[in-house]
């Protein structure tokens, strides 16, 4: 177990942090699935034939105003939750504290940590936005043809898939290329935490800037 020489605070090992993150992620996924199921059930009980799907959600979040509102909400939520122990942290016995005092975090520290993370993610999205953009435009231009194929092969899914692949080949569309931004964003987004792997106090860049460490209380 690594010790913070200034305050003799036990620094939590990386494996315990990962375990806490996995627990929180699993609980969040379960909660999300239950919430979606509950909303869909309420809508169905009220007599609507079609519950809102992924396409409806995509259209909603593509609005610039909604997107900016979500960013502000996410930032405020991250600031408020910084330093508060989630279920994963409680189970594995770790906590985020001030690196100098070992005590609770200040609002300034929480804001700096959340701001550096969100700023980095915004930069990553901007850098990866051009990846696969040409393929997205091609796919958008072919949308009317895709709808026509759906109507033509409404009762034969295999025939529809075959016709789609043929159309993509004729128009030199590579659907997998449009997924590159999402695939690139994951490792680049996590890169800001990479210094935790080799720094003495195992701090990611946001924690280093904000003067925080993750300690073990077991």
N, C-alpha and C positions, 0 to 999 in steps of 0.2 A: 504494500500500500504506500503510495507516494505521500510525502508530507510537505505542506507549505511551510517553508523555513521561517517566514516572517511571523506567522500566527500559529504554527504547528497544527494546521488543519489537515485532516486526512482527505486526500483528493480521491474521488471515486474513479475506479478503473473504467476504461472504455467499454468493456463487455457488459458491465452493469448498466451503463447509460443506454447501450443499444437494447438491452432487455427491457428497460423501462419504456423506451420509445416504441418497441414492438407491442408491448401490453397496451399502451395508450392508443396506438394505431388500431389494434384489434377491437378495442372497446368503441372507438370512434366509428369504425366501419359497422359494427353491430347496431349502434345507435342510429346511424344514418339509414341503414336498411329498415329498421323499425319505424323511423320517421316517415320514410317514403311509403312504406306499406300502410301506415296509418292515414296519411293524406290521400292516397289512392283509394283506400277503403271508404273514407268519408265522402269523397267525390262520387264513387260508385253508388253509395247508399242514397245520395241526393238525386240520382237518376241520370247522371251524365254517362253516356255510352263509352266515351273515350277519356281516360285519365291523361293528364299532361305527361308527355314522354320526354325523351332525351332531346329531340328536335326542338320542342317548345322551350326547354330550359336553355338550349344553345342560343336560340333567337333572343331570349330575354337577357342573357349575360353578354351578348355581343353588343348591346347598346352601350355607348360610351359613358352615358350618365350612370347607368346601373353598374358598369365596371368600375368607375371611379368611386362610387358609393361603397362598393364591396371592398375596395382597397382601403378606404378610410376606416370602415368598420373593422376589417382585419387588423389594421395597425393598432387601433384603440384597444381591441380585444387582446392582442399580444402584449401590449403595455400593461394592461390590468392583470393579466395572468402570469406575467414574469415574476418568478420567485414563489409562486403558489405551487404546491406539490400536487401533481396529478396522481391518479391511481397507480400508474406504473412506478413513479418515484417513491410512493409510500410502500409499495410491495417490496421493492429491492433495497430500500433504505438509502436514498440519496436526496440531496437538496441543493439548491442554488443559493449561494450566499455572497456577501461582500468579501472580496479577496483580502482587504486590509483589516477588517474588523471581525469577520466571521459572523456578522449579524445580518439583519434584514436589508433588503435592497432599497435604494432611494428611487423616487420617481424619475430622476434624471438618468440613473443607470438603466432602469427599465426602458425608458424612451430611447436611449442610445443603442441599446441592444436590439430592440425591435426595429428601430429605424435602419440600422446597418444591415440587418437581415432582409428587410423588405426592399431597401434600395438595391442590394445585390441581386435579388430575384428580378426586380424591374430591369436592371441592366442586362441580365442573362436573357430575359424575354426579348429585349430589343435586339440583342446580338444574334439571336437564333430566329428572329421573325422572318428573315429572308430565305431561310432554308425551306425548300419544298413549296415556295410561294407560286412558282410557275405551274407546278402540278395542281395546286389548288385552283388556280385560275382556269386551267384546262377542264378540271372536273366541274367547275361552276358553269362553264360554257356548254357542257354536255348534259346539264341537268334536265333540259326539256326532252332530250333523247332517252335519258334514263327513265323518266316518267312514262314515255311512250312504250318502252320495253316492259315496264311493270304492267301496264294495261294489256299489252299483247300476250304476255305469259303469266297472267294472273293466277292460273291454276296449275302452273308447272314451274316450280322453283328451280329445278335443275336446268331447264331450258332458259330461264331468265339469267341464271349465273353464266351459262355458256355464251349467251348473246352479249352480256356485259363484258366478259373477257375478250370476245371478238371485237367489240366496239373500242375497248381500251387499246387493243393491239393496233387497230387501224388508225387510231388517233395518237398513238405513241404516248399514252397516259400510263404512268407508273404510280399506282395508288400508294404503295409503301413509302414513296419518297415524301409524300405530304405528312407522314408521321415523324419525319426527322426532327422538327422543332421540339416535339414533346420528348423524344428519346434523348435529345441533346440537353434539354433543360434539367433533367434529373441529376446527372453527374456534375454538371456545372453549378447547379444550385447547391449541391452538397459540398462543393469545393471550398466554400468559405469556412466550413468546420474542419477542414483537413489539418490545419496546424495543431489540432488537439492530439494528433497521432505522435508528434515528436517534441512538442514544447514541454518544459519541465512540469508545469502545472496542468498540462493537458487541457489547455483553453483553445476553443475555436476563436476565430478573429472577432466575432461579436462580443464574446465574453472578455477577451483581452481588452478591447476598446472600452467596454463598460466597467472593467475592474471587478469581474465576477469569477468565481470558481464553483465547480460542482463537487461537493464534499460527500463523504460517506459517514452516516451516523450509526453504522453497525460494525 
